[in-house]
Amino acid sequence: MSNIRSESLDRLFQSFLNLKSIDECYDYFEDLCTIKELLDMSQRLDTAVLLAQGKSYNQIKSEEGVSTATIGRVNKCLVYGTGGYKTAIERLKENRE
């Protein structure tokens, strides 16, 4: 994604970092995104978490109701991507501990 870096995206990402609570996130993201977009993003993260736990495509498809195409895309990002999913998953684990 480094080839799409811009002031506009920097501002968007900084606005995410400035949010201070789950409630603020709900308010902001409900204004910013459609409900479908939010559900799709949360489903991708859930898929990444399950893949990182070693779950199979069939298990994930059955548990999450997600298509194998989506599972494949998320897996490709986990294996060949920039590490964004891995960082997010690790931070979620840290927050639970």
N, C-alpha and C positions, 0 to 999 in steps of 0.2 A: 504494500500500500504506500510505500515511500514515494512512489511516482505521482501520487495524488495529494501530497502534502500541500497545504495552503493555509493562509491566515484564517480563512473561514472555518476550515476543519479544526484548526488549533483552538479557535474560539469555542466551537461546539464541544470539543473534548474538555476544555477547561471549564465550561459550564457544568459538565457532568461532575468533574472533580470538586466543584464548589458546593455541590449539594451536601447537606449535613444529616439527613435522616432518610429512612425508608419512605416515610410519608411525603417528604419533599420530592423524592424520586418518583413516587406514584403521581403526584401532581404534575411534575414537569413532563414526564414521559407520556402521560395521558394527553397532554397538550401537544406534545411534539410528534407522537406516533399514533397510528391507528391501533386499535385493540389487536387486530390480526398481526400487525408487525411486532407488537410486544410479545404476543403468544408464540410467534415463530422464533423470535430471538431466544425466548426462555426455553423453548423446545430444543433448539440447537445446543444451548448450554447444557441442558439435561442430558442430551445425547453425548456430548463430549465427556461429561462426568461418568456416564455409564461405560463408554469406550475406555476411558482411563482406568476404570475398575476391572477391565478385562471381559466385559459382557460381549456376547456375540451379536451380530446383526439381527438374527432371529429373535433373540431375547429382547433387544431394544425395540424392534418393530412391534413385538407383542406387548411390551410394557408401556411404551410411549405412543404407539400408534403412528409412528413416523415412517416415512417412506425409506426404502433402501437407498434411493438416490440422495436423500438428505443425510442419511447415516454415512454414506460413502464420501460426501463432500466434507462433512465434519471430520471424518477420519483422515482424509487427505490433509486437512488443515493441521490436525494433531501431529501427523507424521512429517509433513513437508512444509508446514506453514512457518510463521514468524515466532511462534511460541506464545501467542496471546491467550489461547485457551488454557495452555499449561500454567501460565502465570495466574490467570483468574481462578483456576481450580485449586492451585496451591494456596492462594490467599483465602479462598473460602474455607479450606481445611484449617488454616491458621486461625481464622475467626471463630471456628467451632471449638477449638482447643482452649 
